[in-house]
Amino acid sequence: MAIIKCPGCERDVWDGEDNCPTCKYPLQLTSEKDSLEAARKLHIRRVWASTFTVCSFFTLVISFVRPPYSGHGIPSVAVLLIFTAAFIWRYLTNASIARLGEE
């Protein structure tokens, strides 16, 4: 077995893997059906990521506009971190879909 670069996240993976262990990018697409299935799964992941990002952004705005009466700094920071994670997740999912479309 050899080590190859994952097209989704540019990390080293074994060439025998079906999916990248880090970003779940499909490495072994054997047919058109597998390619369509991978694209469908990535599309579903993008929808979830977009929904999660919008909900966290809405929660972030609400926490800044009307913070809780006690300890308002901690929830705002926590929601900001969740929003940042959701935004990164959405970006990585969109990048995976774009790379899958290039192949």
C-alpha positions as CSV (number, residue, x, y, z in Angstrom):
1,M,0.0,0.0,0.0
2,A,1.1,3.5,-0.7
3,I,0.4,6.9,0.8
4,I,-1.6,9.3,-1.4
5,K,-2.9,12.9,-0.9
6,C,-6.6,13.2,-0.2
7,P,-8.1,15.6,-2.8
8,G,-10.6,16.9,-0.2
9,C,-8.2,17.9,2.6
10,E,-4.7,17.4,1.2
11,R,-3.7,15.0,4.1
12,D,-1.8,11.8,3.6
13,V,-4.0,8.6,3.5
14,W,-3.5,5.0,2.5
15,D,-4.5,4.3,-1.0
16,G,-6.6,1.3,0.1
17,E,-9.1,3.5,2.0
18,D,-12.5,4.0,0.6
19,N,-13.0,7.4,2.2
20,C,-10.6,9.9,3.8
21,P,-10.7,9.3,7.6
22,T,-10.5,13.1,8.1
23,C,-12.9,14.7,5.7
24,K,-14.7,11.6,4.4
25,Y,-13.9,12.4,0.8
26,P,-14.5,9.4,-1.4
27,L,-11.2,8.1,-2.6
28,Q,-12.3,4.9,-4.4
29,L,-15.2,5.8,-6.8
30,T,-15.8,2.6,-8.9
31,S,-18.7,3.7,-11.0
32,E,-21.0,6.5,-12.0
33,K,-23.5,5.3,-9.4
34,D,-21.0,5.6,-6.6
35,S,-20.1,9.1,-7.8
36,L,-23.7,10.2,-7.8
37,E,-24.2,8.7,-4.3
38,A,-21.1,10.5,-3.0
39,A,-22.4,13.8,-4.5
40,R,-25.8,13.2,-3.0
41,K,-24.3,12.6,0.5
42,L,-22.1,15.8,0.1
43,H,-25.2,17.8,-0.9
44,I,-27.1,16.6,2.2
45,R,-24.1,17.5,4.3
46,R,-24.1,21.0,2.7
47,V,-27.7,21.5,3.5
48,W,-27.2,20.5,7.2
49,A,-24.1,22.6,7.4
50,S,-25.9,25.6,5.9
51,T,-28.9,25.2,8.3
52,F,-26.6,24.8,11.3
53,T,-24.6,27.9,10.3
54,V,-27.7,30.1,9.8
55,C,-29.2,28.9,13.2
56,S,-26.0,29.5,15.0
57,F,-25.7,33.0,13.4
58,F,-29.3,33.8,14.5
59,T,-28.5,32.6,18.0
60,L,-25.3,34.7,18.1
61,V,-27.2,37.8,17.0
62,I,-29.9,37.2,19.7
63,S,-27.3,36.6,22.4
64,F,-25.7,40.0,21.6
65,V,-28.9,41.9,21.2
66,R,-30.6,40.5,24.3
67,P,-28.1,38.8,26.5
68,P,-29.1,36.8,29.5
69,Y,-29.1,38.8,32.8
70,S,-26.4,36.8,34.4
71,G,-23.2,35.6,32.8
72,H,-24.0,37.0,29.3
73,G,-20.3,36.9,28.2
74,I,-20.0,33.1,28.4
75,P,-23.0,32.2,26.2
76,S,-22.0,34.8,23.6
77,V,-18.5,33.4,23.3
78,A,-19.8,29.8,23.2
79,V,-22.3,30.7,20.5
80,L,-19.5,32.6,18.6
81,L,-17.3,29.5,18.7
82,I,-20.2,27.3,17.5
83,F,-20.9,29.7,14.7
84,T,-17.3,29.7,13.6
85,A,-17.2,25.9,13.7
86,A,-20.4,25.7,11.6
87,F,-19.0,28.2,9.1
88,I,-15.8,26.2,8.7
89,W,-17.8,23.0,8.3
90,R,-19.9,24.6,5.6
91,Y,-16.8,25.9,3.8
92,L,-15.1,22.5,3.8
93,T,-18.3,20.8,2.6
94,N,-18.6,23.3,-0.3
95,A,-15.0,22.7,-1.2
96,S,-15.5,19.0,-1.2
97,I,-18.5,19.3,-3.5
98,A,-16.5,21.6,-5.8
99,R,-13.6,19.1,-6.0
100,L,-15.9,16.2,-6.6
101,G,-17.5,18.2,-9.5
102,E,-14.0,18.8,-11.1
103,E,-13.3,15.1,-11.5
